[in-house]
Amino acid sequence: MTTITNPQLKDTITHHFADQGEEAPSWVETHGLLCAFAVGPYQGPADFGEALEMPLPEAVAAALDELRARLLTDTLAGERITLPCLLDPYQEDDGNDLASWCAGFLSGVFLHEQQWFTEDDEDDTMANWLLPMILISGVDEDPELDEVWRDEKLVRQMGRGIPDVLEEILLHFQGPEG
């Protein structure tokens, strides 16, 4: 299982965001963003500042970029991504829960939304893969999603399946057909 294990790079990032106040992302949200850029479209270190809607010092952007590259390399080598939070969508821990990770992931998706959702995706495959993140993050206020949310067994199953979904998305974008 791949986890981000370089404490120096992680410390560079967490110390920077600790000084940014309440608007700064938690490590769990940042990890979600790193995963989105590892498995999906990514155009370079400037993407991080754009997705986070804040300027980043070069050292922080470089640390994020290196961690993203390591995550991608490990995942392409067959390692499964380990999230830095419980995969229980109903466990709340402000900024450190699965909803926060999903929100961070979706920040990366929304930055390059046109690349995530293409006209070639006639069977809504990408929408189906992203449904757990959209549902768990709470970013969409669709009443039909509220109905799905009430099915705790299904939603917990979706949460536990996120690492597998990340692998599917990676293969979609980075695989031989991607």
Long-range contacts (C-beta under 8 A, 24 or more apart in sequence): 1-79, 1-80, 1-81, 1-82, 2-71, 2-74, 2-75, 2-79, 2-80, 2-81, 2-82, 3-82, 3-84, 4-31, 4-34, 4-67, 4-70, 4-71, 4-84, 6-66, 6-67, 6-70, 9-63, 9-66, 9-67, 10-63, 10-67, 12-59, 12-60, 12-63, 13-60, 13-63, 13-64, 13-67, 16-56, 16-57, 16-60, 20-54, 23-54, 24-54, 25-52, 25-95, 25-104, 26-95, 26-96, 26-100, 27-84, 27-96, 28-83, 28-84, 28-85, 28-95, 28-96, 28-97, 28-100, 28-101, 28-104, 29-95, 29-100, 29-101, 29-103, 29-104, 29-107, 30-64, 30-104, 31-83, 31-84, 31-101, 31-104, 32-100, 32-101, 32-102, 32-103, 32-104, 32-105, 32-106, 32-107, 32-108, 33-104, 33-105, 33-107, 33-108, 34-64, 34-67, 34-68, 34-71, 35-71, 35-81, 35-83, 35-105, 35-108, 35-166, 36-104, 36-105, 36-106, 36-107, 36-108, 36-109, 37-68, 37-108, 38-68, 38-69, 38-71, 38-72, 38-75, 38-81, 38-170, 39-72, 39-75, 39-166, 39-167, 39-169, 39-170, 39-173, 39-174, 40-108, 40-109, 40-112, 40-115, 40-116, 40-169, 40-170, 40-173, 41-112, 41-115, 41-116, 41-173, 42-68, 42-108, 42-112, 43-112, 47-108, 47-111, 47-112, 50-111, 51-107, 51-108, 51-110, 51-111, 52-107, 72-170, 72-174, 75-166, 75-167, 75-170, 76-170, 76-174, 80-163, 80-167, 81-163, 81-166, 81-167, 82-163, 83-162, 83-163, 87-159, 87-160, 87-162, 87-163, 88-156, 88-159, 89-135, 89-136, 89-155, 89-156, 89-158, 89-159, 90-152, 90-155, 90-156, 98-136, 98-159, 98-162, 99-136, 99-137, 99-138, 102-132, 102-133, 102-134, 102-136, 102-137, 102-162, 103-137, 103-138, 103-139, 105-133, 105-137, 106-130, 106-133, 106-134, 106-137, 106-139, 109-133, 125-172, 126-169, 126-172, 129-165, 129-168, 129-169, 129-172, 131-158, 132-158, 132-159, 132-161, 132-162, 132-165, 133-162, 133-165
